């Protein structure tokens, strides 16, 4: 992989990191995120039973979304760290290069297709 290719992925990953962080800030009002702590905000809608049920459902959705975003952010940060370490695009399992088509689709991919298929 040449440096221009890696720089292109770094820019995409930084953009993705900013988008995910913005989404997390929107549902948590936090600037830093802790995967082991629920930070989703609770929206009070009203005092009626229907309102309470809606509040619980909305909160559950926010918690699930928060978890998925935190996992995604963690993967992006790991990929950025690999760029800095010169290990970007290498499979964590076998050490071979991850296919460029795979990286184009999923820049934070950490397994080559062969190892991914073995995992499933």
N, C-alpha and C positions, 0 to 999 in steps of 0.2 A: 504494500500500500504506500503510495507516495504522500508527501506532506500536504499537498493541495487537497487530496481526497480526505485526509484526516482533519484538516482545517474545516472542510465543508461539514463534516460530521460534528465537529466541536460546535460550530455555529448552530446547527440544528438542535443539538442537545441542550445548549444554553437557552435557546428559544423555548424549547420544551420545558426546561426547568422553570423558567419564568412564568410560563402559562400555568403549569401545575401549582406553583407557589401562589399565584394569584387566585386560582380556584380554591385552594385550601384557605387562604386568608378570607375569602368570601363566606365560607361556611363555618369558620372558627373564630374569626377576628384575631388571629394570632399571627406573629411574624416568624416564629420557629415552631417546628412540628415534632411531636413525640409519638412514635408509632405505638408505644405501650400505654398511652394515656388518651382517653376520649376527650377531644377538645371541641367537638361540634356544639354550636350554640343551640339553646332551647328557645324556641319561639312561642311565646304565650299568645294564644288566639282568643281565649275567652274562658268562662267558668262553666259552661254547659257541658254535659256528658259528651255530646257530639264534638264539641271543640276540644275537649281533653283527648278523645280518641284520635282526632286529626293531629294534635300536637305530638302524641306518641308516635304515630305513623311517620310524620315528617322528621322527627328526631331519629328514628330508626333508619330512614333513608339517608339522612345526613351522616350518620355514623358509618354506614356501609360505604358511602361515597368517600368519606374522609379516609377510611382504611385503604380503599383502592388507589386514591390519589397519593397517599403516603408511600405505598408500595411502589408506585410508578416513579415518584420522586427519588426514592432510594435507588432504584435501578438506573435512573439517569445520572445521579451523582456518582454511582459506581463506574459507569461508562466514562464520565468525565475524568475521574481519577485514573482510570486505565490509560486514557490519552496522555495524561501528564507523566505516567510511569512508562510509557512506550509499549503498553501491553494491549492497546485497543485492537479489536478485531481478532483476538486469539481466543479459541475455545477454552473455557475453564476446565473442561474434563480431559481432553486429549492434547491440548496445546497447539493443534493445527489452526490454520486460518479459517475464520468464519466466512462463508460465501458472501461476496459483495452484494448479491441480490438480496440476501437475508438482511444485511446491514442497511441497505437502502430502505427496506420495508420496516425494519425494527432496529434503529440505531443502537439501542441499549441491549441488543441480543448478547447473551453470554455463552451460548452453545452453538456449535456447528450443527448442520442438519442431521448428520450421522448420529451424533451424540444425543440430539433432541429426540430422534426416533427411537433410540435405545432406551431413553428415559420413560417414554410413553408406553 
